[in-house]
Amino acid sequence: MELGDRHADEGRNAKAADAYRRLLARDDLNEDATRALMRCYAKAGERAQALRLYQRFSEKLRKELDAEPEEETQELIDEIKAG
């Protein structure tokens, strides 16, 4: 997470996204990494990718933990949907 955050802070969006994807490959319910990757996709103009990521994440969260995404995640997806 720290590596991805460092890359994101330095404007290296592609490298940040790669770091977050690696983290999610090990823990696909990591909500902080999911949000961070959604932001990377949105910054890169890949809005559809961010929406798909959110959809997969929220479905898995409901199925495995009977839970909903955190308010911060829901607000982020609303911002991405709004453009």
mmCIF file of the N, C-alpha and C atoms, coordinates in Angstrom:
data_MODEL
# 
_entry.id   MODEL 
# 
loop_
_atom_site.group_PDB 
_atom_site.id 
_atom_site.type_symbol 
_atom_site.label_atom_id 
_atom_site.label_alt_id 
_atom_site.label_comp_id 
_atom_site.label_asym_id 
_atom_site.label_entity_id 
_atom_site.label_seq_id 
_atom_site.pdbx_PDB_ins_code 
_atom_site.Cartn_x 
_atom_site.Cartn_y 
_atom_site.Cartn_z 
_atom_site.occupancy 
_atom_site.B_iso_or_equiv 
_atom_site.pdbx_formal_charge 
_atom_site.auth_seq_id 
_atom_site.auth_comp_id 
_atom_site.auth_asym_id 
_atom_site.auth_atom_id 
_atom_site.pdbx_PDB_model_num 
ATOM 1   N N  . MET A 1 1  ? 0.840   -1.183  0.000   1.00 0.00 ? 1  MET A N  1 
ATOM 2   C CA . MET A 1 1  ? 0.000   0.000   0.000   1.00 0.00 ? 1  MET A CA 1 
ATOM 3   C C  . MET A 1 1  ? 0.882   1.244   0.000   1.00 0.00 ? 1  MET A C  1 
ATOM 4   N N  . GLU A 1 2  ? 1.942   1.189   0.805   1.00 0.00 ? 2  GLU A N  1 
ATOM 5   C CA . GLU A 1 2  ? 2.835   2.344   0.881   1.00 0.00 ? 2  GLU A CA 1 
ATOM 6   C C  . GLU A 1 2  ? 3.495   2.634   -0.461  1.00 0.00 ? 2  GLU A C  1 
ATOM 7   N N  . LEU A 1 3  ? 3.903   1.591   -1.159  1.00 0.00 ? 3  LEU A N  1 
ATOM 8   C CA . LEU A 1 3  ? 4.539   1.775   -2.463  1.00 0.00 ? 3  LEU A CA 1 
ATOM 9   C C  . LEU A 1 3  ? 3.562   2.424   -3.444  1.00 0.00 ? 3  LEU A C  1 
ATOM 10  N N  . GLY A 1 4  ? 2.349   1.922   -3.488  1.00 0.00 ? 4  GLY A N  1 
ATOM 11  C CA . GLY A 1 4  ? 1.343   2.509   -4.362  1.00 0.00 ? 4  GLY A CA 1 
ATOM 12  C C  . GLY A 1 4  ? 1.062   3.952   -4.010  1.00 0.00 ? 4  GLY A C  1 
ATOM 13  N N  . ASP A 1 5  ? 0.951   4.237   -2.722  1.00 0.00 ? 5  ASP A N  1 
ATOM 14  C CA . ASP A 1 5  ? 0.695   5.612   -2.282  1.00 0.00 ? 5  ASP A CA 1 
ATOM 15  C C  . ASP A 1 5  ? 1.844   6.539   -2.675  1.00 0.00 ? 5  ASP A C  1 
ATOM 16  N N  . ARG A 1 6  ? 3.060   6.042   -2.535  1.00 0.00 ? 6  ARG A N  1 
ATOM 17  C CA . ARG A 1 6  ? 4.225   6.859   -2.894  1.00 0.00 ? 6  ARG A CA 1 
ATOM 18  C C  . ARG A 1 6  ? 4.204   7.177   -4.394  1.00 0.00 ? 6  ARG A C  1 
ATOM 19  N N  . HIS A 1 7  ? 3.958   6.160   -5.195  1.00 0.00 ? 7  HIS A N  1 
ATOM 20  C CA . HIS A 1 7  ? 3.875   6.388   -6.639  1.00 0.00 ? 7  HIS A CA 1 
ATOM 21  C C  . HIS A 1 7  ? 2.750   7.373   -6.975  1.00 0.00 ? 7  HIS A C  1 
ATOM 22  N N  . ALA A 1 8  ? 1.602   7.200   -6.342  1.00 0.00 ? 8  ALA A N  1 
ATOM 23  C CA . ALA A 1 8  ? 0.466   8.086   -6.603  1.00 0.00 ? 8  ALA A CA 1 
ATOM 24  C C  . ALA A 1 8  ? 0.799   9.526   -6.214  1.00 0.00 ? 8  ALA A C  1 
ATOM 25  N N  . ASP A 1 9  ? 1.428   9.699   -5.062  1.00 0.00 ? 9  ASP A N  1 
ATOM 26  C CA . ASP A 1 9  ? 1.806   11.043  -4.602  1.00 0.00 ? 9  ASP A CA 1 
ATOM 27  C C  . ASP A 1 9  ? 2.783   11.719  -5.553  1.00 0.00 ? 9  ASP A C  1 
ATOM 28  N N  . GLU A 1 10 ? 3.600   10.907  -6.220  1.00 0.00 ? 10 GLU A N  1 
ATOM 29  C CA . GLU A 1 10 ? 4.598   11.445  -7.146  1.00 0.00 ? 10 GLU A CA 1 
ATOM 30  C C  . GLU A 1 10 ? 4.096   11.490  -8.589  1.00 0.00 ? 10 GLU A C  1 
ATOM 31  N N  . GLY A 1 11 ? 2.807   11.209  -8.774  1.00 0.00 ? 11 GLY A N  1 
ATOM 32  C CA . GLY A 1 11 ? 2.208   11.329  -10.099 1.00 0.00 ? 11 GLY A CA 1 
ATOM 33  C C  . GLY A 1 11 ? 2.482   10.162  -11.035 1.00 0.00 ? 11 GLY A C  1 
ATOM 34  N N  . ARG A 1 12 ? 2.992   9.075   -10.494 1.00 0.00 ? 12 ARG A N  1 
ATOM 35  C CA . ARG A 1 12 ? 3.260   7.888   -11.331 1.00 0.00 ? 12 ARG A CA 1 
ATOM 36  C C  . ARG A 1 12 ? 2.055   6.952   -11.228 1.00 0.00 ? 12 ARG A C  1 
ATOM 37  N N  . ASN A 1 13 ? 1.000   7.327   -11.922 1.00 0.00 ? 13 ASN A N  1 
ATOM 38  C CA . ASN A 1 13 ? -0.287  6.653   -11.828 1.00 0.00 ? 13 ASN A CA 1 
ATOM 39  C C  . ASN A 1 13 ? -0.211  5.184   -12.239 1.00 0.00 ? 13 ASN A C  1 
ATOM 40  N N  . ALA A 1 14 ? 0.466   4.878   -13.331 1.00 0.00 ? 14 ALA A N  1 
ATOM 41  C CA . ALA A 1 14 ? 0.542   3.492   -13.815 1.00 0.00 ? 14 ALA A CA 1 
ATOM 42  C C  . ALA A 1 14 ? 1.267   2.604   -12.808 1.00 0.00 ? 14 ALA A C  1 
ATOM 43  N N  . LYS A 1 15 ? 2.352   3.108   -12.236 1.00 0.00 ? 15 LYS A N  1 
ATOM 44  C CA . LYS A 1 15 ? 3.096   2.321   -11.246 1.00 0.00 ? 15 LYS A CA 1 
ATOM 45  C C  . LYS A 1 15 ? 2.273   2.163   -9.964  1.00 0.00 ? 15 LYS A C  1 
ATOM 46  N N  . ALA A 1 16 ? 1.545   3.207   -9.592  1.00 0.00 ? 16 ALA A N  1 
ATOM 47  C CA . ALA A 1 16 ? 0.677   3.112   -8.417  1.00 0.00 ? 16 ALA A CA 1 
ATOM 48  C C  . ALA A 1 16 ? -0.390  2.051   -8.643  1.00 0.00 ? 16 ALA A C  1 
ATOM 49  N N  . ALA A 1 17 ? -1.008  2.081   -9.815  1.00 0.00 ? 17 ALA A N  1 
ATOM 50  C CA . ALA A 1 17 ? -2.048  1.094   -10.132 1.00 0.00 ? 17 ALA A CA 1 
ATOM 51  C C  . ALA A 1 17 ? -1.488  -0.320  -10.083 1.00 0.00 ? 17 ALA A C  1 
ATOM 52  N N  . ASP A 1 18 ? -0.293  -0.511  -10.613 1.00 0.00 ? 18 ASP A N  1 
ATOM 53  C CA . ASP A 1 18 ? 0.332   -1.846  -10.563 1.00 0.00 ? 18 ASP A CA 1 
ATOM 54  C C  . ASP A 1 18 ? 0.519   -2.314  -9.123  1.00 0.00 ? 18 ASP A C  1 
ATOM 55  N N  . ALA A 1 19 ? 0.974   -1.423  -8.258  1.00 0.00 ? 19 ALA A N  1 
ATOM 56  C CA . ALA A 1 19 ? 1.192   -1.786  -6.854  1.00 0.00 ? 19 ALA A CA 1 
ATOM 57  C C  . ALA A 1 19 ? -0.133  -2.157  -6.184  1.00 0.00 ? 19 ALA A C  1 
ATOM 58  N N  . TYR A 1 20 ? -1.173  -1.383  -6.447  1.00 0.00 ? 20 TYR A N  1 
ATOM 59  C CA . TYR A 1 20 ? -2.474  -1.680  -5.837  1.00 0.00 ? 20 TYR A CA 1 
ATOM 60  C C  . TYR A 1 20 ? -3.044  -2.995  -6.376  1.00 0.00 ? 20 TYR A C  1 
ATOM 61  N N  . ARG A 1 21 ? -2.864  -3.254  -7.671  1.00 0.00 ? 21 ARG A N  1 
ATOM 62  C CA . ARG A 1 21 ? -3.342  -4.524  -8.237  1.00 0.00 ? 21 ARG A CA 1 
ATOM 63  C C  . ARG A 1 21 ? -2.626  -5.717  -7.602  1.00 0.00 ? 21 ARG A C  1 
ATOM 64  N N  . ARG A 1 22 ? -1.321  -5.584  -7.367  1.00 0.00 ? 22 ARG A N  1 
ATOM 65  C CA . ARG A 1 22 ? -0.577  -6.669  -6.715  1.00 0.00 ? 22 ARG A CA 1 
ATOM 66  C C  . ARG A 1 22 ? -1.115  -6.921  -5.306  1.00 0.00 ? 22 ARG A C  1 
ATOM 67  N N  . LEU A 1 23 ? -1.407  -5.861  -4.596  1.00 0.00 ? 23 LEU A N  1 
ATOM 68  C CA . LEU A 1 23 ? -1.960  -6.006  -3.255  1.00 0.00 ? 23 LEU A CA 1 
ATOM 69  C C  . LEU A 1 23 ? -3.329  -6.677  -3.310  1.00 0.00 ? 23 LEU A C  1 
ATOM 70  N N  . LEU A 1 24 ? -4.158  -6.268  -4.253  1.00 0.00 ? 24 LEU A N  1 
ATOM 71  C CA . LEU A 1 24 ? -5.493  -6.852  -4.363  1.00 0.00 ? 24 LEU A CA 1 
ATOM 72  C C  . LEU A 1 24 ? -5.457  -8.298  -4.841  1.00 0.00 ? 24 LEU A C  1 
ATOM 73  N N  . ALA A 1 25 ? -4.401  -8.686  -5.527  1.00 0.00 ? 25 ALA A N  1 
ATOM 74  C CA . ALA A 1 25 ? -4.258  -10.089 -5.939  1.00 0.00 ? 25 ALA A CA 1 
ATOM 75  C C  . ALA A 1 25 ? -4.094  -10.988 -4.714  1.00 0.00 ? 25 ALA A C  1 
ATOM 76  N N  . ARG A 1 26 ? -3.539  -10.436 -3.652  1.00 0.00 ? 26 ARG A N  1 
ATOM 77  C CA . ARG A 1 26 ? -3.354  -11.194 -2.399  1.00 0.00 ? 26 ARG A CA 1 
ATOM 78  C C  . ARG A 1 26 ? -4.534  -11.033 -1.444  1.00 0.00 ? 26 ARG A C  1 
ATOM 79  N N  . ASP A 1 27 ? -5.181  -9.879  -1.498  1.00 0.00 ? 27 ASP A N  1 
ATOM 80  C CA . ASP A 1 27 ? -6.289  -9.587  -0.580  1.00 0.00 ? 27 ASP A CA 1 
ATOM 81  C C  . ASP A 1 27 ? -7.331  -8.763  -1.329  1.00 0.00 ? 27 ASP A C  1 
ATOM 82  N N  . ASP A 1 28 ? -8.234  -9.454  -2.008  1.00 0.00 ? 28 ASP A N  1 
ATOM 83  C CA . ASP A 1 28 ? -9.189  -8.750  -2.860  1.00 0.00 ? 28 ASP A CA 1 
ATOM 84  C C  . ASP A 1 28 ? -10.305 -8.044  -2.092  1.00 0.00 ? 28 ASP A C  1 
ATOM 85  N N  . LEU A 1 29 ? -10.296 -8.134  -0.777  1.00 0.00 ? 29 LEU A N  1 
ATOM 86  C CA . LEU A 1 29 ? -11.257 -7.388  0.035   1.00 0.00 ? 29 LEU A CA 1 
ATOM 87  C C  . LEU A 1 29 ? -10.604 -6.209  0.768   1.00 0.00 ? 29 LEU A C  1 
ATOM 88  N N  . ASN A 1 30 ? -9.409  -5.825  0.338   1.00 0.00 ? 30 ASN A N  1 
ATOM 89  C CA . ASN A 1 30 ? -8.741  -4.668  0.928   1.00 0.00 ? 30 ASN A CA 1 
ATOM 90  C C  . ASN A 1 30 ? -9.396  -3.407  0.358   1.00 0.00 ? 30 ASN A C  1 
ATOM 91  N N  . GLU A 1 31 ? -10.206 -2.782  1.163   1.00 0.00 ? 31 GLU A N  1 
ATOM 92  C CA . GLU A 1 31 ? -10.999 -1.648  0.685   1.00 0.00 ? 31 GLU A CA 1 
ATOM 93  C C  . GLU A 1 31 ? -10.149 -0.415  0.415   1.00 0.00 ? 31 GLU A C  1 
ATOM 94  N N  . ASP A 1 32 ? -9.102  -0.195  1.191   1.00 0.00 ? 32 ASP A N  1 
ATOM 95  C CA . ASP A 1 32 ? -8.222  0.947   0.936   1.00 0.00 ? 32 ASP A CA 1 
ATOM 96  C C  . ASP A 1 32 ? -7.556  0.810   -0.434  1.00 0.00 ? 32 ASP A C  1 
ATOM 97  N N  . ALA A 1 33 ? -7.063  -0.382  -0.743  1.00 0.00 ? 33 ALA A N  1 
ATOM 98  C CA . ALA A 1 33 ? -6.416  -0.614  -2.038  1.00 0.00 ? 33 ALA A CA 1 
ATOM 99  C C  . ALA A 1 33 ? -7.428  -0.524  -3.171  1.00 0.00 ? 33 ALA A C  1 
ATOM 100 N N  . THR A 1 34 ? -8.643  -0.990  -2.927  1.00 0.00 ? 34 THR A N  1 
ATOM 101 C CA . THR A 1 34 ? -9.690  -0.895  -3.948  1.00 0.00 ? 34 THR A CA 1 
ATOM 102 C C  . THR A 1 34 ? -9.975  0.558   -4.276  1.00 0.00 ? 34 THR A C  1 
ATOM 103 N N  . ARG A 1 35 ? -10.124 1.378   -3.245  1.00 0.00 ? 35 ARG A N  1 
ATOM 104 C CA . ARG A 1 35 ? -10.375 2.815   -3.470  1.00 0.00 ? 35 ARG A CA 1 
ATOM 105 C C  . ARG A 1 35 ? -9.212  3.461   -4.211  1.00 0.00 ? 35 ARG A C  1 
ATOM 106 N N  . ALA A 1 36 ? -8.011  3.123   -3.795  1.00 0.00 ? 36 ALA A N  1 
ATOM 107 C CA . ALA A 1 36 ? -6.827  3.717   -4.419  1.00 0.00 ? 36 ALA A CA 1 
ATOM 108 C C  . ALA A 1 36 ? -6.752  3.338   -5.892  1.00 0.00 ? 36 ALA A C  1 
ATOM 109 N N  . LEU A 1 37 ? -7.042  2.088   -6.204  1.00 0.00 ? 37 LEU A N  1 
ATOM 110 C CA . LEU A 1 37 ? -7.014  1.661   -7.606  1.00 0.00 ? 37 LEU A CA 1 
ATOM 111 C C  . LEU A 1 37 ? -8.143  2.309   -8.389  1.00 0.00 ? 37 LEU A C  1 
ATOM 112 N N  . MET A 1 38 ? -9.293  2.465   -7.772  1.00 0.00 ? 38 MET A N  1 
ATOM 113 C CA . MET A 1 38 ? -10.394 3.173   -8.438  1.00 0.00 ? 38 MET A CA 1 
ATOM 114 C C  . MET A 1 38 ? -9.963  4.596   -8.791  1.00 0.00 ? 38 MET A C  1 
ATOM 115 N N  . ARG A 1 39 ? -9.258  5.262   -7.868  1.00 0.00 ? 39 ARG A N  1 
ATOM 116 C CA . ARG A 1 39 ? -8.768  6.622   -8.136  1.00 0.00 ? 39 ARG A CA 1 
ATOM 117 C C  . ARG A 1 39 ? -7.771  6.626   -9.292  1.00 0.00 ? 39 ARG A C  1 
ATOM 118 N N  . CYS A 1 40 ? -6.886  5.634   -9.318  1.00 0.00 ? 40 CYS A N  1 
ATOM 119 C CA . CYS A 1 40 ? -5.919  5.534   -10.418 1.00 0.00 ? 40 CYS A CA 1 
ATOM 120 C C  . CYS A 1 40 ? -6.639  5.405   -11.757 1.00 0.00 ? 40 CYS A C  1 
ATOM 121 N N  . TYR A 1 41 ? -7.621  4.512   -11.794 1.00 0.00 ? 41 TYR A N  1 
ATOM 122 C CA . TYR A 1 41 ? -8.377  4.329   -13.030 1.00 0.00 ? 41 TYR A CA 1 
ATOM 123 C C  . TYR A 1 41 ? -9.062  5.631   -13.443 1.00 0.00 ? 41 TYR A C  1 
ATOM 124 N N  . ALA A 1 42 ? -9.678  6.309   -12.484 1.00 0.00 ? 42 ALA A N  1 
ATOM 125 C CA . ALA A 1 42 ? -10.380 7.558   -12.793 1.00 0.00 ? 42 ALA A CA 1 
ATOM 126 C C  . ALA A 1 42 ? -9.406  8.615   -13.316 1.00 0.00 ? 42 ALA A C  1 
ATOM 127 N N  . LYS A 1 43 ? -8.237  8.737   -12.688 1.00 0.00 ? 43 LYS A N  1 
ATOM 128 C CA . LYS A 1 43 ? -7.242  9.716   -13.136 1.00 0.00 ? 43 LYS A CA 1 
ATOM 129 C C  . LYS A 1 43 ? -6.738  9.407   -14.538 1.00 0.00 ? 43 LYS A C  1 
ATOM 130 N N  . ALA A 1 44 ? -6.702  8.127   -14.881 1.00 0.00 ? 44 ALA A N  1 
ATOM 131 C CA . ALA A 1 44 ? -6.220  7.707   -16.199 1.00 0.00 ? 44 ALA A CA 1 
ATOM 132 C C  . ALA A 1 44 ? -7.335  7.777   -17.253 1.00 0.00 ? 44 ALA A C  1 
ATOM 133 N N  . GLY A 1 45 ? -8.517  8.219   -16.846 1.00 0.00 ? 45 GLY A N  1 
ATOM 134 C CA . GLY A 1 45 ? -9.628  8.303   -17.780 1.00 0.00 ? 45 GLY A CA 1 
ATOM 135 C C  . GLY A 1 45 ? -10.301 6.962   -18.030 1.00 0.00 ? 45 GLY A C  1 
ATOM 136 N N  . GLU A 1 46 ? -10.038 5.991   -17.171 1.00 0.00 ? 46 GLU A N  1 
ATOM 137 C CA . GLU A 1 46 ? -10.602 4.657   -17.313 1.00 0.00 ? 46 GLU A CA 1 
ATOM 138 C C  . GLU A 1 46 ? -11.773 4.480   -16.343 1.00 0.00 ? 46 GLU A C  1 
ATOM 139 N N  . ARG A 1 47 ? -12.760 5.324   -16.533 1.00 0.00 ? 47 ARG A N  1 
ATOM 140 C CA . ARG A 1 47 ? -13.924 5.338   -15.656 1.00 0.00 ? 47 ARG A CA 1 
ATOM 141 C C  . ARG A 1 47 ? -14.624 3.972   -15.620 1.00 0.00 ? 47 ARG A C  1 
ATOM 142 N N  . ALA A 1 48 ? -14.759 3.337   -16.770 1.00 0.00 ? 48 ALA A N  1 
ATOM 143 C CA . ALA A 1 48 ? -15.428 2.035   -16.836 1.00 0.00 ? 48 ALA A CA 1 
ATOM 144 C C  . ALA A 1 48 ? -14.690 0.988   -16.002 1.00 0.00 ? 48 ALA A C  1 
ATOM 145 N N  . GLN A 1 49 ? -13.359 1.044   -16.014 1.00 0.00 ? 49 GLN A N  1 
ATOM 146 C CA . GLN A 1 49 ? -12.568 0.119   -15.200 1.00 0.00 ? 49 GLN A CA 1 
ATOM 147 C C  . GLN A 1 49 ? -12.848 0.346   -13.713 1.00 0.00 ? 49 GLN A C  1 
ATOM 148 N N  . ALA A 1 50 ? -12.931 1.599   -13.313 1.00 0.00 ? 50 ALA A N  1 
ATOM 149 C CA . ALA A 1 50 ? -13.218 1.917   -11.908 1.00 0.00 ? 50 ALA A CA 1 
ATOM 150 C C  . ALA A 1 50 ? -14.600 1.404   -11.516 1.00 0.00 ? 50 ALA A C  1 
ATOM 151 N N  . LEU A 1 51 ? -15.565 1.573   -12.402 1.00 0.00 ? 51 LEU A N  1 
ATOM 152 C CA . LEU A 1 51 ? -16.919 1.110   -12.114 1.00 0.00 ? 51 LEU A CA 1 
ATOM 153 C C  . LEU A 1 51 ? -16.976 -0.416  -12.002 1.00 0.00 ? 51 LEU A C  1 
ATOM 154 N N  . ARG A 1 52 ? -16.268 -1.112  -12.905 1.00 0.00 ? 52 ARG A N  1 
ATOM 155 C CA . ARG A 1 52 ? -16.228 -2.580  -12.848 1.00 0.00 ? 52 ARG A CA 1 
ATOM 156 C C  . ARG A 1 52 ? -15.547 -3.066  -11.563 1.00 0.00 ? 52 ARG A C  1 
ATOM 157 N N  . LEU A 1 53 ? -14.458 -2.408  -11.198 1.00 0.00 ? 53 LEU A N  1 
ATOM 158 C CA . LEU A 1 53 ? -13.756 -2.774  -9.974  1.00 0.00 ? 53 LEU A CA 1 
ATOM 159 C C  . LEU A 1 53 ? -14.676 -2.624  -8.775  1.00 0.00 ? 53 LEU A C  1 
ATOM 160 N N  . TYR A 1 54 ? -15.382 -1.525  -8.699  1.00 0.00 ? 54 TYR A N  1 
ATOM 161 C CA . TYR A 1 54 ? -16.312 -1.293  -7.594  1.00 0.00 ? 54 TYR A CA 1 
ATOM 162 C C  . TYR A 1 54 ? -17.391 -2.374  -7.570  1.00 0.00 ? 54 TYR A C  1 
ATOM 163 N N  . GLN A 1 55 ? -17.938 -2.680  -8.740  1.00 0.00 ? 55 GLN A N  1 
ATOM 164 C CA . GLN A 1 55 ? -19.001 -3.681  -8.816  1.00 0.00 ? 55 GLN A CA 1 
ATOM 165 C C  . GLN A 1 55 ? -18.522 -5.044  -8.310  1.00 0.00 ? 55 GLN A C  1 
ATOM 166 N N  . ARG A 1 56 ? -17.344 -5.471  -8.790  1.00 0.00 ? 56 ARG A N  1 
ATOM 167 C CA . ARG A 1 56 ? -16.793 -6.766  -8.355  1.00 0.00 ? 56 ARG A CA 1 
ATOM 168 C C  . ARG A 1 56 ? -16.519 -6.759  -6.844  1.00 0.00 ? 56 ARG A C  1 
ATOM 169 N N  . PHE A 1 57 ? -15.923 -5.674  -6.374  1.00 0.00 ? 57 PHE A N  1 
ATOM 170 C CA . PHE A 1 57 ? -15.605 -5.561  -4.953  1.00 0.00 ? 57 PHE A CA 1 
ATOM 171 C C  . PHE A 1 57 ? -16.867 -5.616  -4.102  1.00 0.00 ? 57 PHE A C  1 
ATOM 172 N N  . SER A 1 58 ? -17.871 -4.822  -4.442  1.00 0.00 ? 58 SER A N  1 
ATOM 173 C CA . SER A 1 58 ? -19.082 -4.767  -3.615  1.00 0.00 ? 58 SER A CA 1 
ATOM 174 C C  . SER A 1 58 ? -19.832 -6.099  -3.635  1.00 0.00 ? 58 SER A C  1 
ATOM 175 N N  . GLU A 1 59 ? -19.855 -6.784  -4.769  1.00 0.00 ? 59 GLU A N  1 
ATOM 176 C CA . GLU A 1 59 ? -20.500 -8.101  -4.831  1.00 0.00 ? 59 GLU A CA 1 
ATOM 177 C C  . GLU A 1 59 ? -19.768 -9.116  -3.948  1.00 0.00 ? 59 GLU A C  1 
ATOM 178 N N  . LYS A 1 60 ? -18.438 -9.111  -4.026  1.00 0.00 ? 60 LYS A N  1 
ATOM 179 C CA . LYS A 1 60 ? -17.649 -10.050 -3.216  1.00 0.00 ? 60 LYS A CA 1 
ATOM 180 C C  . LYS A 1 60 ? -17.810 -9.747  -1.726  1.00 0.00 ? 60 LYS A C  1 
ATOM 181 N N  . LEU A 1 61 ? -17.841 -8.476  -1.376  1.00 0.00 ? 61 LEU A N  1 
ATOM 182 C CA . LEU A 1 61 ? -18.016 -8.066  0.013   1.00 0.00 ? 61 LEU A CA 1 
ATOM 183 C C  . LEU A 1 61 ? -19.366 -8.555  0.550   1.00 0.00 ? 61 LEU A C  1 
ATOM 184 N N  . ARG A 1 62 ? -20.410 -8.389  -0.259  1.00 0.00 ? 62 ARG A N  1 
ATOM 185 C CA . ARG A 1 62 ? -21.738 -8.853  0.156   1.00 0.00 ? 62 ARG A CA 1 
ATOM 186 C C  . ARG A 1 62 ? -21.765 -10.372 0.298   1.00 0.00 ? 62 ARG A C  1 
ATOM 187 N N  . LYS A 1 63 ? -21.200 -11.055 -0.680  1.00 0.00 ? 63 LYS A N  1 
ATOM 188 C CA . LYS A 1 63 ? -21.236 -12.515 -0.691  1.00 0.00 ? 63 LYS A CA 1 
ATOM 189 C C  . LYS A 1 63 ? -20.438 -13.125 0.459   1.00 0.00 ? 63 LYS A C  1 
ATOM 190 N N  . GLU A 1 64 ? -19.224 -12.622 0.661   1.00 0.00 ? 64 GLU A N  1 
ATOM 191 C CA . GLU A 1 64 ? -18.348 -13.240 1.654   1.00 0.00 ? 64 GLU A CA 1 
ATOM 192 C C  . GLU A 1 64 ? -18.543 -12.724 3.071   1.00 0.00 ? 64 GLU A C  1 
ATOM 193 N N  . LEU A 1 65 ? -18.897 -11.450 3.212   1.00 0.00 ? 65 LEU A N  1 
ATOM 194 C CA . LEU A 1 65 ? -18.991 -10.875 4.560   1.00 0.00 ? 65 LEU A CA 1 
ATOM 195 C C  . LEU A 1 65 ? -20.373 -10.322 4.898   1.00 0.00 ? 65 LEU A C  1 
ATOM 196 N N  . ASP A 1 66 ? -21.306 -10.418 3.933   1.00 0.00 ? 66 ASP A N  1 
ATOM 197 C CA . ASP A 1 66 ? -22.637 -9.853  4.119   1.00 0.00 ? 66 ASP A CA 1 
ATOM 198 C C  . ASP A 1 66 ? -22.526 -8.392  4.580   1.00 0.00 ? 66 ASP A C  1 
ATOM 199 N N  . ALA A 1 67 ? -21.688 -7.643  3.855   1.00 0.00 ? 67 ALA A N  1 
ATOM 200 C CA . ALA A 1 67 ? -21.425 -6.246  4.220   1.00 0.00 ? 67 ALA A CA 1 
ATOM 201 C C  . ALA A 1 67 ? -21.493 -5.374  2.976   1.00 0.00 ? 67 ALA A C  1 
ATOM 202 N N  . GLU A 1 68 ? -21.595 -4.101  3.208   1.00 0.00 ? 68 GLU A N  1 
ATOM 203 C CA . GLU A 1 68 ? -21.602 -3.100  2.141   1.00 0.00 ? 68 GLU A CA 1 
ATOM 204 C C  . GLU A 1 68 ? -20.290 -2.326  2.166   1.00 0.00 ? 68 GLU A C  1 
ATOM 205 N N  . PRO A 1 69 ? -19.904 -1.732  1.035   1.00 0.00 ? 69 PRO A N  1 
ATOM 206 C CA . PRO A 1 69 ? -18.704 -0.895  1.023   1.00 0.00 ? 69 PRO A CA 1 
ATOM 207 C C  . PRO A 1 69 ? -18.838 0.263   2.015   1.00 0.00 ? 69 PRO A C  1 
ATOM 208 N N  . GLU A 1 70 ? -17.687 0.702   2.503   1.00 0.00 ? 70 GLU A N  1 
ATOM 209 C CA . GLU A 1 70 ? -17.664 1.836   3.431   1.00 0.00 ? 70 GLU A CA 1 
ATOM 210 C C  . GLU A 1 70 ? -18.205 3.088   2.747   1.00 0.00 ? 70 GLU A C  1 
ATOM 211 N N  . GLU A 1 71 ? -18.650 4.013   3.552   1.00 0.00 ? 71 GLU A N  1 
ATOM 212 C CA . GLU A 1 71 ? -19.219 5.260   3.035   1.00 0.00 ? 71 GLU A CA 1 
ATOM 213 C C  . GLU A 1 71 ? -18.222 5.982   2.120   1.00 0.00 ? 71 GLU A C  1 
ATOM 214 N N  . GLU A 1 72 ? -16.954 5.988   2.490   1.00 0.00 ? 72 GLU A N  1 
ATOM 215 C CA . GLU A 1 72 ? -15.929 6.646   1.677   1.00 0.00 ? 72 GLU A CA 1 
ATOM 216 C C  . GLU A 1 72 ? -15.851 6.025   0.280   1.00 0.00 ? 72 GLU A C  1 
ATOM 217 N N  . THR A 1 73 ? -15.989 4.721   0.205   1.00 0.00 ? 73 THR A N  1 
ATOM 218 C CA . THR A 1 73 ? -15.944 4.020   -1.079  1.00 0.00 ? 73 THR A CA 1 
ATOM 219 C C  . THR A 1 73 ? -17.184 4.358   -1.896  1.00 0.00 ? 73 THR A C  1 
ATOM 220 N N  . GLN A 1 74 ? -18.329 4.393   -1.254  1.00 0.00 ? 74 GLN A N  1 
ATOM 221 C CA . GLN A 1 74 ? -19.570 4.736   -1.951  1.00 0.00 ? 74 GLN A CA 1 
ATOM 222 C C  . GLN A 1 74 ? -19.534 6.176   -2.467  1.00 0.00 ? 74 GLN A C  1 
ATOM 223 N N  . GLU A 1 75 ? -18.979 7.084   -1.672  1.00 0.00 ? 75 GLU A N  1 
ATOM 224 C CA . GLU A 1 75 ? -18.857 8.468   -2.116  1.00 0.00 ? 75 GLU A CA 1 
ATOM 225 C C  . GLU A 1 75 ? -17.916 8.578   -3.311  1.00 0.00 ? 75 GLU A C  1 
ATOM 226 N N  . LEU A 1 76 ? -16.827 7.823   -3.283  1.00 0.00 ? 76 LEU A N  1 
ATOM 227 C CA . LEU A 1 76 ? -15.876 7.845   -4.391  1.00 0.00 ? 76 LEU A CA 1 
ATOM 228 C C  . LEU A 1 76 ? -16.521 7.353   -5.668  1.00 0.00 ? 76 LEU A C  1 
ATOM 229 N N  . ILE A 1 77 ? -17.270 6.257   -5.609  1.00 0.00 ? 77 ILE A N  1 
ATOM 230 C CA . ILE A 1 77 ? -17.895 5.745   -6.830  1.00 0.00 ? 77 ILE A CA 1 
ATOM 231 C C  . ILE A 1 77 ? -18.942 6.725   -7.341  1.00 0.00 ? 77 ILE A C  1 
ATOM 232 N N  . ASP A 1 78 ? -19.630 7.405   -6.448  1.00 0.00 ? 78 ASP A N  1 
ATOM 233 C CA . ASP A 1 78 ? -20.592 8.420   -6.877  1.00 0.00 ? 78 ASP A CA 1 
ATOM 234 C C  . ASP A 1 78 ? -19.885 9.561   -7.611  1.00 0.00 ? 78 ASP A C  1 
ATOM 235 N N  . GLU A 1 79 ? -18.732 9.969   -7.098  1.00 0.00 ? 79 GLU A N  1 
ATOM 236 C CA . GLU A 1 79 ? -17.945 11.025  -7.760  1.00 0.00 ? 79 GLU A CA 1 
ATOM 237 C C  . GLU A 1 79 ? -17.479 10.558  -9.138  1.00 0.00 ? 79 GLU A C  1 
ATOM 238 N N  . ILE A 1 80 ? -17.026 9.322   -9.225  1.00 0.00 ? 80 ILE A N  1 
ATOM 239 C CA . ILE A 1 80 ? -16.548 8.789   -10.507 1.00 0.00 ? 80 ILE A CA 1 
ATOM 240 C C  . ILE A 1 80 ? -17.716 8.696   -11.494 1.00 0.00 ? 80 ILE A C  1 
ATOM 241 N N  . LYS A 1 81 ? -18.866 8.247   -11.036 1.00 0.00 ? 81 LYS A N  1 
ATOM 242 C CA . LYS A 1 81 ? -20.028 8.153   -11.909 1.00 0.00 ? 81 LYS A CA 1 
ATOM 243 C C  . LYS A 1 81 ? -20.441 9.533   -12.429 1.00 0.00 ? 81 LYS A C  1 
ATOM 244 N N  . ALA A 1 82 ? -20.320 10.534  -11.562 1.00 0.00 ? 82 ALA A N  1 
ATOM 245 C CA . ALA A 1 82 ? -20.693 11.893  -11.947 1.00 0.00 ? 82 ALA A CA 1 
ATOM 246 C C  . ALA A 1 82 ? -19.695 12.518  -12.910 1.00 0.00 ? 82 ALA A C  1 
ATOM 247 N N  . GLY A 1 83 ? -18.521 11.915  -12.985 1.00 0.00 ? 83 GLY A N  1 
ATOM 248 C CA . GLY A 1 83 ? -17.506 12.438  -13.897 1.00 0.00 ? 83 GLY A CA 1 
ATOM 249 C C  . GLY A 1 83 ? -16.670 13.456  -13.220 1.00 0.00 ? 83 GLY A C  1 
# 
